[in-house]
Amino acid sequence: MASRVVLYSKPGCHLCDDARWLLDGWGIAYDMIESDPRYELRVPVVEVDGRVVAEAPIDERALARALSHGGS
C-alpha cells in the first residue's frame, strides 16, 4: 500500500520550494497544504502517513531514508 505524503508549506517560502523540488525530482506523489496553523513557523514540514518525518531545514538524506521506508 502506498504511503500518503503531505508537504505543508506557505506562500513565498523558498525552503518550501526546495522541498517541493526534491519531492518532484524523486517522483514522489504528495499533497500540498498551504498555511496550516500547526506548522506555520516550522515549514516546510513533510508527513508520511500522518507522521512528521522532516521539517525545516530539510535534511535531504534523512528525508530520502524516511520516504524509502514509509516513514519508519
C-alpha positions in Angstrom: 0.0 0.0 0.0 1.4 3.4 -1.0 2.2 5.9 1.8 0.4 9.3 1.9 2.9 12.1 1.7 1.9 15.6 2.7 4.0 18.7 2.2 3.0 21.7 4.4 4.2 25.0 3.1 3.3 28.7 2.9 3.4 31.2 0.1 6.8 32.8 -0.6 8.8 30.2 1.4 12.0 29.4 -0.5 12.7 26.4 1.8 9.2 25.0 0.8 10.1 25.5 -2.9 13.3 23.5 -2.2 11.3 20.7 -0.5 8.8 20.6 -3.4 11.7 20.4 -5.9 13.2 17.4 -4.1 9.9 15.5 -3.9 9.1 16.3 -7.6 12.6 15.3 -8.6 12.3 12.0 -6.8 8.9 11.4 -8.4 7.1 11.3 -5.1 3.4 11.8 -5.2 2.3 14.2 -2.4 -0.5 16.5 -1.3 0.5 20.1 -0.6 -1.3 22.1 2.1 -0.5 25.8 2.5 -0.9 27.9 5.6 -1.7 25.2 8.2 -1.5 27.0 11.6 0.0 23.9 13.3 3.2 24.3 11.2 3.2 28.0 10.3 6.6 28.6 11.9 8.1 25.2 11.0 7.5 24.9 7.3 8.3 23.1 5.2 7.0 20.0 7.0 6.8 16.6 5.4 4.4 14.0 6.8 4.2 10.4 5.8 1.0 8.6 6.8 0.3 11.3 9.4 3.8 11.2 11.0 6.2 14.2 10.7 9.4 12.9 9.1 11.1 16.2 8.2 10.8 19.9 8.9 12.8 23.0 8.1 15.6 22.9 7.4 15.1 19.7 5.4 17.9 17.2 5.5 17.8 15.6 2.0 19.4 12.3 3.0 17.2 11.9 6.1 14.1 12.7 4.0 15.1 10.2 1.4 15.5 7.5 4.0 12.2 8.2 5.6 10.4 8.1 2.3 12.1 4.9 1.2 11.0 3.2 4.5 7.4 4.6 4.5 8.3 7.0 7.3 9.6 4.3 9.7 
